[in-house]
Amino acid sequence: MSLQGPGARAWRLALALCGIMVAADQGSKAAIQSGLVPGERVSVFPGLHLTDVHNKGIAFGLAGGGGAGLIVLTMAALALILVLFARNATRPGLWVPVGLLAGGAFGNLADRVRIDSVTDFIDLPVWPAFNLADVAIVLGVAGLVLVFMEEPQG
């Protein structure tokens, strides 16, 4: 990865967004863990609760107990995203979904490495609890689809 040339600005922006997402994710999880006891549920307003739950699986607890396998899978997915970005760094707007995806993946990966599970705290009705990293990943995937649906200019 070179931070010079036509895609340099996109790389810098993606890295900055990734860092912001990791910081926001880890900061929000730390705040929840310091303010709530595991399993506690606090109503913010009707339909939105905060809780402190730990997920050993991937999205919504699938593949629970995956341990090292989930870490390897996450790293492989990150590598694939970075290769995709390296080949298309000058594509307009691609830095946004890449930064979101990488930030979300690294945020949840930090939890897996540190505490062997992911802290989830946003609790909506009829939906499993999730966190800011999960939001970044979902927005990143949607963003990738949108960016690649657009025909490149030029």
Secondary structure, DSSP 8 states (H G I E B T S, - for coil): --SSSTTHHHHHHHHHHHHHHHHHHHHHHHHHHHHS-TT-EEEEETTEEEEEEEESSSGGGTTTT-THHHHHHHHHHHHHHHHHHHHHTTSTTTHHHHHHHHHHHHHHHHHHHHHSSEEEEEE-TTS--B-HHHHHHHHHHHHHHHHHHS----
